[in-house]
Amino acid sequence: MGKKSASKLTKYNVLRASPALISALPKTRLFSKQSLHAFLDRYKKVIAKPAAGSGGAGVMLITRKTKGRYRVQRGSSLHTLRGKLSTYRYLRKKITTPYLIQRGISLARVNGSLFDVRVMVQRRPGSPWVVTGMLAKVAGRGYIITNVKRSKGRVLPIRTAIRRSSIHGASSSMIIARLRRIALHAAERLGSYYTRQQVFGFDMGIDASGRVWIIEANLRPDITLFLKLPDKSMYNQICKYRRHT
């Protein structure tokens, strides 16, 4: 059997085959003029991102404004264009590798900055998947990506982030239970495809209503994020699981 694709679109399609996960997956397609136009017609916010790669490199947010205008944000820079075709041409000049187009999620914020959640899910041979760690990644001010290094952001304990956030209508315990349940479903689904995989790091979003989304699944997640928390117990738990796999 050949090596299995680790592309973001492959992982999305594997996850989407599970009825339990469809509602947690932002719609995703290969980037093209047709898919961009269709997404801009349907959604107020759209993300363009590399089909491979990590760390938030190359991610762009396209926001539909009034009077046929579209604002493109990359890093902390902004560019406003008129019309979908001009927007497509502008993006095409920036894109040199295969890209995806994804529905943009209006992520909850902490003190005005976007945040998402890293959920670590691990298993030992012959044992079920277990959530071993969870933290919030808060984007640097003005950035659309939560990669701590790239956006000069920070990490927070998950309960602290939810408590300080713009989320309404759901308690922190309820949201954490949703994150845990969906991450375990996703690990089981992806684990049936990547059969040798012992760990997944899920980047998961929470919108202002407390709905949980799977933004991305990482096959080689960086665990040093957990060292940035004052409490090192989750980092130790992740390492302990790794030593026993």
C-alpha positions in Angstrom: 0.0 0.0 0.0 1.3 3.4 -0.9 1.9 6.2 1.5 -1.4 7.9 2.4 -1.9 11.6 1.6 -1.5 13.9 4.6 -3.1 16.8 2.7 -5.7 18.9 4.5 -8.3 18.1 1.9 -7.8 14.3 2.4 -8.3 14.7 6.1 -11.4 16.8 5.5 -12.9 14.2 3.2 -12.1 11.4 5.7 -13.8 13.3 8.5 -16.7 14.4 6.3 -17.6 10.7 5.7 -18.8 10.5 9.3 -22.4 11.8 9.8 -21.5 12.7 13.4 -18.9 15.2 12.2 -20.4 17.0 9.2 -22.0 19.8 11.2 -18.6 20.5 12.8 -16.7 20.8 9.5 -16.5 24.2 7.7 -17.1 23.5 4.0 -13.8 23.1 2.2 -12.9 22.8 -1.5 -9.8 23.1 -3.8 -9.1 26.7 -4.6 -10.3 27.7 -8.1 -12.1 30.7 -9.6 -15.4 28.8 -9.5 -15.0 27.7 -5.8 -13.9 31.1 -4.7 -16.9 32.8 -6.4 -19.3 30.3 -5.0 -18.0 30.6 -1.5 -17.9 34.4 -1.6 -21.6 34.3 -2.7 -22.5 32.0 0.1 -20.4 33.1 3.1 -19.5 36.5 4.5 -16.0 35.2 5.4 -13.8 32.8 3.4 -10.3 31.4 4.2 -7.8 30.6 1.5 -4.9 28.4 2.8 -2.2 26.0 1.5 -3.4 22.4 1.0 -0.2 21.4 2.8 2.0 23.1 5.3 1.5 24.3 8.8 2.0 27.1 11.2 -0.5 29.5 9.6 1.8 30.3 6.7 0.1 31.7 3.6 -3.4 31.9 5.2 -5.6 34.7 3.9 -9.0 35.9 5.0 -11.4 37.3 2.4 -14.4 39.2 3.9 -17.4 40.3 1.8 -18.1 44.0 2.4 -20.8 46.3 1.0 -21.1 47.4 -2.7 -19.3 44.5 -4.2 -16.1 45.1 -2.3 -13.9 42.3 -0.7 -11.2 42.8 1.9 -8.2 40.4 1.9 -6.1 40.1 5.0 -2.8 38.3 5.1 -0.8 38.6 8.3 -1.6 42.0 9.6 -1.9 43.6 6.1 -5.2 44.5 4.5 -6.1 45.0 0.8 -9.6 46.0 -0.4 -10.7 45.1 -4.0 -13.9 45.6 -6.0 -15.6 42.5 -7.5 -15.0 38.8 -7.2 -12.9 38.6 -10.4 -10.4 41.3 -9.1 -10.3 39.4 -5.8 -9.5 36.1 -7.5 -6.8 37.7 -9.7 -5.2 39.3 -6.6 -5.2 36.0 -4.7 -3.9 34.1 -7.7 -0.8 36.3 -7.7 -0.1 35.4 -4.1 -0.7 31.7 -4.6 2.2 29.5 -5.8 1.2 26.1 -4.4 -2.1 24.1 -4.3 -4.6 26.0 -2.1 -7.9 25.3 -0.4 -10.9 27.5 0.1 -12.8 27.1 3.3 -15.8 28.7 4.9 -14.6 31.3 7.4 -15.7 30.9 11.0 -16.4 33.9 13.2 -14.2 32.7 16.0 -14.9 33.9 19.6 -12.5 36.5 20.9 -10.6 37.2 24.1 -10.1 41.0 24.6 -10.7 41.6 20.9 -8.3 38.9 19.7 -9.4 35.7 18.0 -8.7 32.4 19.6 -9.0 28.7 18.8 -8.3 25.5 20.7 -5.6 22.9 20.4 -6.9 19.5 21.5 -4.5 16.6 21.9 -5.9 13.1 21.4 -3.7 10.0 21.8 -3.9 6.3 22.0 -1.8 3.3 23.1 -1.8 0.2 20.9 -5.0 -1.8 21.5 -6.6 1.0 23.6 -9.2 3.7 22.9 -8.4 7.3 22.0 -8.0 9.7 25.0 -8.0 13.5 25.2 -4.7 14.3 26.9 -4.5 18.1 26.6 -6.4 21.2 25.7 -5.5 24.8 25.6 -6.5 28.1 23.9 -4.3 29.8 21.3 -4.9 33.5 21.3 -3.9 35.5 18.1 -1.7 38.5 18.4 -3.7 41.7 18.0 -4.8 42.4 14.5 -3.9 38.9 13.2 -6.3 36.3 11.7 -4.2 33.3 12.6 -3.7 31.9 16.1 -0.2 30.4 15.5 1.5 31.7 18.6 4.9 32.3 17.0 3.7 33.8 13.7 1.1 36.1 15.2 3.0 36.9 18.4 0.1 35.4 20.3 -0.2 33.6 23.6 -1.7 30.5 25.1 -4.3 30.4 27.9 -5.9 27.6 29.9 -9.1 26.7 28.1 -11.5 27.6 30.9 -9.8 31.0 31.4 -10.2 31.7 27.6 -13.8 30.8 27.5 -14.6 32.7 30.7 -12.9 35.9 29.3 -14.4 35.4 25.8 -17.3 36.8 23.8 -19.1 33.4 23.9 -22.7 33.5 25.1 -25.3 30.8 25.6 -23.0 28.0 26.7 -21.0 27.3 29.9 -17.3 26.5 29.8 -18.1 22.9 31.0 -20.6 22.4 28.2 -18.2 23.7 25.5 -15.3 21.6 26.8 -17.5 18.6 26.7 -18.4 19.4 23.1 -14.7 19.8 22.2 -13.8 16.5 23.8 -16.7 14.6 22.2 -16.0 15.9 18.7 -12.2 15.5 19.0 -12.6 11.8 20.0 -15.1 11.2 17.1 -12.6 12.8 14.8 -9.6 10.8 16.1 -11.6 7.5 15.7 -12.5 8.5 12.2 -9.0 9.6 11.1 -7.4 6.7 13.0 -9.3 4.2 10.8 -7.6 5.8 7.8 -4.2 6.6 9.3 -4.0 3.3 11.0 -0.5 3.7 12.5 -1.2 7.1 13.9 -1.0 7.4 17.7 -1.6 11.1 18.1 -3.7 13.9 16.6 -3.6 17.6 17.4 -6.9 19.2 16.4 -7.2 22.9 15.9 -10.8 23.6 16.8 -12.8 26.8 16.7 -15.6 28.0 18.9 -18.0 30.7 17.6 -19.8 33.3 19.6 -22.8 31.0 20.2 -20.5 28.2 21.6 -20.7 26.0 18.5 -17.6 23.9 18.0 -15.8 23.5 14.7 -12.9 21.3 13.4 -10.5 23.7 11.6 -7.6 21.4 11.0 -6.2 18.0 12.1 -2.4 17.8 12.6 -0.5 14.5 12.3 2.6 15.9 14.0 1.4 18.4 16.5 3.8 20.6 18.4 3.4 19.7 22.1 5.7 22.5 23.3 2.7 24.8 23.3 1.7 23.1 26.5 5.0 24.1 28.1 3.8 27.7 27.9 1.0 27.1 30.4 1.8 27.8 34.1 0.5 24.3 34.9 2.7 21.7 33.3 0.5 18.7 34.1 -1.0 18.4 30.6 2.4 18.5 29.0 3.6 15.8 31.3 0.5 13.7 30.5 1.1 14.0 26.8 4.8 13.0 27.2 3.8 10.1 29.4 1.4 8.8 26.7 4.1 9.2 24.0 6.6 7.1 26.0 4.1 4.2 26.3 3.2 4.0 22.6 
